[in-house]
């Protein structure tokens, strides 16, 4: 699992929301997909090191791509 379930559960619980195991697995899968999409975008842009500047430029590119489709 990529996400730390205790931290995620605590965030939901602090808001008065209970999260099932299935929902936690779905959150984790969604997070993994986002990371994989970011990796493919970074590779496509031929970036060798992801930092705060390249992160936001690639993130914007991904958002623009999502708006088009």
C-alpha angles and dihedrals in degrees: 000000000000099000122064103244095202093056093045092047090049091054091052093042091051086060092048095254124131117214122206124219090250091053090050090053090049091050090050093050091049090050091049091052091051091051092048090050090051090049092052091048092049090050092047090053089049092235113164098188125033113215135158094279097046091042093060095043091051091043090054090048090053092049091049090050090051091051091054095053 
